[in-house]
Amino acid sequence: MAGVAVPILLFVAFRMLLLAVAVAAATAGGAKAALPADPLTASWAYQAANLPSAWEVTSGSPGVVIAIMDSGVDATHPDLAGAVDPGWNFVDENADTTDLVGHGTAVAGIAAARSNGLGAVGACWSCRIMPLRVLRPEGFALKATMARALDYAVAHGVAVVNMSLYGESLNGVLHDAIHRAREAGVIVVAAAGNEFSTVPEYPAAYPDTFSVAATVESGELANYSSRGEWVKFAAPACMPTTVLGGGFGVGCGTSGSTPVVAGIVALLRAHAPYASVSQIETALEQTAHAVAGVRFGSVDAFAALEALGQPPPRLEPSIEGFPGIGSTLTASSGIWSGAGIQVDYRWERCRQGGCEPAAGGRTYVVQAVDGGAQLRVVLTAPGVGTATSVPTALVLAPPHSESRPSISGRPVAGATLKGSPGSWSGTGLAFTYSWIRCRASCWSGKTVGHRLSYKLRPADRGSRIEFVVNASNELDVVRAASGLTRRIR
């Protein structure tokens, strides 16, 4: 189904699913590398992405898991059997990730179908699949559900997340989850959509994703593919794949091109487990073949592997979260958790006089003692070294009156009273002042001034005066009041 612009919803990005195997077996002449024995690998699409040459370098690794965020996956399909790890059903909140639609099974086959002499092969046919069911029976997914699924994938060590889903509406929760994934070394690959339009579709248009358009055999964009500067990459639109019932067919559209890129990214991750997301993205960018309508071009799996090489691990610490008292901050190393690097996290509290240890662990709950300080995390990994994050903004502490305001001066008309705000604790405080003329009650009194001093007037005679201070910051507004003067004479 083509994507539809509905707030907070995402729709699948398959243009069509052809069940005729004969179509999938269209031959691409002049293969430059040996193909697996699976009968449908003669498709032009494999050569278009230069996958056969890439497979001479690596076919992936069982330790590299591709999460398929979709309608579920048929784990009993003969070309996926043994390749599917336990996942989660975020629609029904259970472990049943059975695919009743077929979309997720087709996507999974393009990414990682086995090389076993049956049907076709996935781009990363030695990698594994984790099904995350987010697609509802009505054919759409909630973006908030996708954000939860993405956090789950990161927490369970996946390397790549495939999202063959799209919609026009933005969602801050999903955007933030994608950013957290990238900081943790997990790559999100998303379909640009099938709208024949330059209108951005999400999550593909978020800058932290690897967005994917669809190409046809000529190398040009498919006429239905979404396009524009917001789309980074393109890949073959129609790939042989797995379908429900144990058969094979062709998955077309950006739902088909996206798992091609997800599989290639998984190849890169298997070959270079220590590479950062930026290094992998750069390798794909620099080796892509120009295609009108996308920013970088059509991916070349083999060239990207050569360009990436096998960089050593490098710590790139970052902190996610709001630095407010009671909030939880999360640190990331920038190294994919599956790389096997043991990272030690040390939180430090920094003031003008220097930094002191605060706690250990990847997460940190901001304490009252952190108010007015900045927090940073120091990472250490054996054989890699030590790296320190950029400090957070100042930790905001709410306003708190340590000593109440006071008034000095003679309570006589014509005299000037001076107000003292008292002492306050808190971060980034702003103050406002009020002088209240109180007769029966100060709550029903009249405000007569707004400065630190107030010149008494004849109208004040017989009343008592109160000085009120309001202290505020982004967290709270707190009121404190002085004692009352004697009655004004």
C-alpha positions in Angstrom: 0.0 0.0 0.0 1.3 3.5 -0.8 2.0 5.8 2.1 -0.8 8.1 3.2 -0.2 11.3 5.1 -2.1 10.7 8.3 -0.9 12.2 11.6 1.2 9.8 13.8 0.6 6.9 11.4 2.9 5.1 9.0 2.0 2.9 6.1 3.9 0.1 4.3 6.0 1.1 1.4 5.5 -1.8 -1.0 4.2 -0.8 -4.3 3.3 -4.3 -5.3 4.2 -7.9 -4.5 4.4 -10.1 -7.5 4.0 -13.8 -6.9 5.2 -15.0 -10.3 8.7 -16.5 -9.8 9.4 -16.3 -13.5 9.5 -12.5 -13.3 12.0 -12.7 -10.4 14.4 -14.7 -12.5 15.0 -12.1 -15.2 18.7 -12.5 -16.1 21.3 -9.8 -15.8 24.2 -10.6 -18.2 27.9 -10.3 -17.6 28.1 -11.2 -13.9 31.5 -10.3 -12.5 31.5 -12.6 -9.5 30.2 -16.0 -8.7 26.6 -16.1 -7.5 25.2 -18.4 -4.8 23.5 -21.5 -6.1 20.0 -20.3 -5.2 18.0 -20.2 -8.5 16.6 -16.7 -8.3 20.0 -14.9 -7.8 20.2 -14.3 -11.5 18.0 -11.2 -11.0 19.5 -7.9 -12.3 19.0 -6.4 -8.9 21.9 -8.2 -7.3 24.3 -7.0 -9.9 22.9 -3.5 -9.7 23.9 -3.2 -6.1 27.3 -5.0 -6.8 26.4 -7.7 -4.2 28.1 -10.7 -5.8 31.5 -8.9 -5.5 30.7 -7.9 -2.0 29.9 -11.5 -1.0 33.4 -12.5 -2.0 34.5 -10.3 0.9 31.8 -11.2 3.4 28.3 -12.6 3.5 27.7 -11.2 6.9 27.8 -12.8 10.3 25.3 -14.5 12.7 26.3 -11.9 15.2 24.9 -9.1 13.1 21.2 -8.9 13.6 18.8 -6.9 11.4 15.6 -5.8 13.1 12.6 -5.9 10.7 10.1 -3.4 12.1 7.0 -4.4 10.2 4.1 -6.9 10.2 6.1 -9.8 11.7 8.1 -12.5 9.9 7.2 -16.1 8.9 10.0 -17.9 10.7 9.0 -21.2 9.2 9.6 -20.1 5.6 12.3 -22.5 4.3 14.5 -19.6 3.1 14.3 -18.0 6.6 14.2 -21.1 8.8 16.9 -20.9 11.5 17.7 -17.2 10.7 15.0 -15.6 12.9 15.7 -14.6 16.5 12.9 -14.0 19.1 11.5 -10.5 18.8 8.4 -8.8 20.1 4.9 -8.0 19.1 4.3 -4.3 20.0 0.7 -4.4 18.7 -0.6 -7.2 21.0 2.2 -6.9 23.6 3.4 -10.5 23.4 6.1 -12.6 21.8 4.0 -13.8 18.9 5.6 -12.2 15.8 3.8 -14.3 13.3 3.3 -12.5 10.0 -0.4 -12.5 8.9 0.1 -9.9 6.2 3.3 -10.9 4.3 5.0 -7.5 4.1 7.5 -8.2 6.9 8.3 -11.7 5.6 9.1 -10.2 2.1 11.2 -7.5 3.6 13.1 -10.0 5.8 13.8 -12.2 2.8 15.4 -9.3 0.8 17.6 -8.5 3.8 18.7 -11.9 4.9 17.2 -15.0 3.2 19.6 -17.9 3.5 21.9 -19.2 0.8 20.6 -22.8 0.7 19.8 -23.7 -2.9 16.3 -22.5 -2.5 14.7 -19.4 -4.0 16.8 -16.3 -3.6 19.3 -14.9 -1.1 19.2 -11.8 1.1 21.8 -9.1 0.8 23.3 -10.2 4.1 22.5 -13.9 3.9 24.7 -14.9 6.9 23.1 -12.3 9.1 20.1 -12.9 11.4 16.7 -11.3 11.7 14.8 -10.0 14.7 11.1 -9.4 13.9 9.4 -6.4 15.6 5.8 -6.3 14.9 4.4 -2.7 14.8 2.1 -2.9 11.8 -1.5 -3.1 12.9 -4.2 -5.3 11.1 -5.6 -2.1 9.5 -2.3 -1.6 7.6 -0.7 1.2 9.6 1.8 1.7 12.4 1.8 4.2 15.2 5.0 6.2 15.4 5.1 6.1 19.2 4.9 2.3 19.0 7.8 2.3 16.5 9.8 4.4 18.9 9.3 1.8 21.7 10.3 -0.9 19.2 13.4 0.9 18.2 14.5 1.3 21.9 13.9 -2.4 22.3 16.1 -3.2 19.3 19.0 -1.1 20.6 18.7 -2.6 24.0 18.8 -6.2 22.5 22.0 -5.6 20.5 20.7 -5.3 16.9 23.1 -3.8 14.4 20.6 -2.4 11.8 16.9 -1.6 11.9 14.8 -1.7 8.7 11.7 0.5 8.5 9.9 -0.1 5.2 7.1 2.3 6.5 6.5 6.0 5.9 4.2 8.9 6.4 4.3 12.7 6.1 3.8 13.7 9.7 6.7 14.3 12.1 6.9 12.8 15.5 9.4 14.0 18.1 9.3 10.7 20.1 10.3 8.6 17.1 12.8 11.2 16.0 14.5 11.1 19.4 14.5 7.3 19.4 16.3 7.3 16.0 18.9 9.7 17.3 19.5 7.6 20.4 19.9 4.5 18.2 22.5 6.3 16.1 24.4 7.5 19.1 24.5 3.8 20.3 26.0 2.7 16.9 22.8 1.3 15.6 21.8 2.2 12.0 18.2 2.9 11.0 17.4 2.4 7.3 14.0 3.8 6.2 11.9 3.8 3.0 11.5 7.1 1.2 8.0 6.1 0.0 6.2 5.6 -3.2 4.6 9.0 -3.7 6.3 10.2 -6.9 6.9 13.4 -4.9 9.6 15.6 -3.3 7.5 16.0 -0.2 9.5 14.6 2.8 8.3 11.4 4.3 9.2 10.2 7.8 11.1 8.6 9.4 13.2 8.6 6.2 13.6 12.4 6.2 15.1 12.5 9.7 18.8 13.3 9.2 19.9 10.4 11.4 18.4 7.8 9.1 19.7 6.2 6.0 16.8 7.1 3.6 16.3 4.9 0.5 14.6 5.5 -2.9 13.9 2.8 -5.5 15.6 2.3 -8.9 14.7 0.3 -11.9 16.9 -1.9 -14.2 18.0 1.2 -16.2 19.5 2.7 -13.0 17.1 5.5 -12.9 14.6 6.1 -10.1 11.4 4.2 -10.4 8.7 6.6 -11.5 6.7 6.1 -8.3 9.6 6.6 -5.9 9.7 9.6 -3.6 12.7 11.7 -4.2 14.5 14.9 -3.2 17.6 16.2 -1.4 16.2 14.6 1.8 16.7 11.1 0.2 20.3 10.0 0.6 20.5 6.6 -1.2 18.8 4.5 -3.8 18.7 0.7 -4.5 17.0 -1.8 -6.8 13.2 -1.6 -6.5 12.3 -5.2 -7.3 14.1 -8.0 -5.5 13.3 -11.7 -5.4 12.1 -12.6 -1.9 10.1 -14.8 0.4 6.3 -14.8 0.6 3.8 -16.3 2.9 3.1 -20.0 2.4 6.8 -20.9 1.7 7.0 -19.6 -1.8 8.9 -16.8 -3.6 8.1 -13.7 -5.5 9.3 -10.2 -6.1 8.9 -7.3 -3.7 8.8 -3.9 -5.4 8.8 -0.3 -4.2 10.8 1.4 -1.6 9.8 -1.4 0.8 12.0 -3.6 -1.4 14.9 -1.2 -1.9 15.2 -0.4 1.8 16.1 -3.9 3.0 18.7 -4.1 0.2 20.5 -1.2 1.8 19.8 -2.6 5.3 21.5 -5.8 4.2 24.4 -4.0 2.7 24.8 -2.0 5.9 24.8 -5.3 7.8 27.6 -6.5 5.5 29.6 -3.4 6.3 28.9 -3.9 10.1 30.0 -7.5 9.9 33.2 -6.6 8.1 34.0 -3.6 10.3 32.3 -4.1 13.7 34.1 -1.1 15.2 33.2 1.4 12.6 31.0 4.3 13.6 27.7 5.0 12.0 29.3 8.1 10.4 32.1 6.0 8.9 29.6 3.5 7.4 27.5 6.3 6.1 30.5 8.1 4.6 31.6 4.9 2.8 28.2 4.5 1.2 28.1 8.2 0.2 31.6 8.2 -1.4 31.0 5.1 -3.4 27.4 5.7 -4.5 26.7 6.0 -8.2 24.9 9.3 -9.1 21.2 9.1 -9.6 19.0 12.1 -10.4 16.6 12.7 -7.6 18.6 11.6 -4.6 21.5 13.3 -2.7 24.2 10.7 -3.0 23.1 7.9 -5.4 22.7 4.2 -5.8 24.6 2.1 -3.4 27.5 -0.1 -4.4 28.1 -2.8 -1.8 31.5 -3.9 -2.8 32.9 -0.4 -3.3 31.5 0.6 0.1 33.3 -2.4 1.7 36.6 -1.4 0.1 36.1 2.3 1.1 35.3 1.5 4.7 38.0 -1.0 5.4 38.3 -2.1 9.0 38.8 1.0 11.1 39.9 0.5 14.8 37.4 1.2 17.6 37.0 4.8 18.6 35.1 6.1 21.6 32.6 8.9 20.7 30.8 9.6 24.0 27.5 11.5 24.0 24.8 12.2 26.6 21.0 12.0 26.0 18.4 13.5 28.3 17.4 16.7 30.0 19.8 17.8 32.8 17.2 18.5 35.4 17.1 17.2 38.9 15.3 13.8 38.9 15.8 13.3 35.2 17.7 10.3 33.8 20.7 10.8 31.5 21.9 8.1 29.2 25.5 7.9 27.9 26.5 6.2 24.6 29.9 5.2 23.4 29.2 5.4 19.7 30.4 1.8 19.4 27.9 -0.8 18.5 27.3 -3.1 21.5 27.8 -6.2 19.4 31.4 -5.2 18.7 32.4 -6.8 22.0 34.2 -3.7 23.4 33.8 -3.5 27.2 33.2 0.2 28.0 33.4 1.7 31.5 31.2 4.7 32.2 32.2 7.3 34.8 29.9 10.3 35.5 31.5 13.6 36.7 30.1 16.7 38.2 31.8 19.9 37.1 31.9 23.4 38.5 34.3 26.2 38.1 36.8 24.6 40.4 37.0 21.4 38.5 35.3 18.0 38.2 34.6 15.4 40.8 33.3 11.8 40.4 29.5 11.4 40.6 28.6 7.8 39.7 29.3 4.9 37.4 27.1 3.1 34.9 25.6 4.0 31.5 22.6 5.9 33.1 22.6 8.6 35.8 19.8 10.1 37.7 20.5 13.8 38.3 20.6 14.6 42.0 19.9 17.8 44.0 23.6 18.1 44.6 24.2 18.5 40.9 22.2 21.8 40.8 24.3 24.6 39.2 26.9 22.1 37.9 27.5 20.5 34.5 27.7 16.8 34.1 29.9 14.9 31.7 30.8 11.2 31.2 34.2 9.8 30.9 34.5 6.5 28.9 37.4 4.0 29.2 37.8 0.8 27.1 40.7 -1.6 27.3 42.9 -1.3 24.2 40.9 1.7 23.0 41.7 4.5 25.5 39.7 7.2 27.3 37.3 9.8 25.9 35.2 12.5 27.6 31.9 13.8 26.4 30.9 17.4 25.9 29.4 18.6 29.3 25.7 19.0 29.6 24.1 22.4 30.1 24.0 23.6 33.7 21.8 21.3 35.8 18.7 23.3 36.7 17.7 23.3 40.4 14.3 24.7 41.2 14.0 27.9 43.1 14.0 27.6 46.9 13.8 30.4 49.5 16.5 29.9 52.0 15.6 33.0 54.1 12.5 35.1 53.7 12.4 38.6 52.2 12.5 41.6 54.6 11.6 45.3 54.7 13.7 48.2 56.1 12.6 51.8 56.6 10.1 53.9 58.7 6.4 53.2 58.2 5.5 56.8 57.6 3.9 58.4 54.5 6.6 60.0 52.4 9.4 57.6 53.7 11.0 55.0 51.4 10.9 51.4 52.2 13.6 49.0 50.9 13.0 45.4 50.2 15.6 42.6 50.5 14.8 39.5 48.5 16.3 37.2 51.1 18.5 34.3 50.1 17.6 31.8 47.4 19.0 28.6 45.9 18.3 27.5 42.4 19.7 27.8 38.9 19.2 30.6 36.4 16.7 32.4 38.7 14.7 35.4 37.5 13.1 37.7 40.1 10.0 39.9 40.2 8.9 42.0 43.1 5.6 43.3 44.4 4.6 45.7 47.2 1.2 44.9 48.6 -1.0 47.3 50.5 -2.8 45.1 53.1 -5.9 46.1 55.0 -8.2 43.3 56.0 -6.0 40.7 54.2 -2.9 40.7 52.0 -4.5 38.1 49.7 -7.1 40.7 48.8 -4.6 43.6 49.1 -3.6 46.0 46.3 -0.3 45.8 44.4 1.3 49.3 44.6 4.8 48.8 43.4 7.2 46.5 41.5 10.7 47.6 42.5 13.1 46.9 45.3 12.1 50.1 46.9 8.7 51.8 47.5 7.9 55.4 48.6 4.9 55.4 50.9 1.9 57.5 50.0 -0.9 59.1 51.9 -3.2 56.4 50.6 -1.1 53.8 52.5 -2.0 55.3 55.9 -3.7 52.8 58.2 -2.6 49.8 56.1 0.3 47.5 56.5 2.8 46.7 53.7 4.1 43.4 52.5 7.1 42.8 50.1 6.6 39.7 47.9 9.4 38.0 45.8 8.7 35.6 42.9 11.7 33.5 41.8 11.4 31.5 38.6 13.3 29.3 36.2 12.4 26.7 33.6 11.4 24.3 36.4 9.2 26.3 38.7 8.0 29.6 40.1 8.2 30.1 43.9 6.7 32.9 46.0 8.1 34.2 49.2 6.8 37.1 51.3 8.2 39.4 54.0 6.6 40.0 57.3 4.2 43.0 57.5 5.3 46.5 58.5 3.5 48.3 61.3 0.5 50.3 60.2 1.5 53.2 58.1 1.2 56.6 59.8 
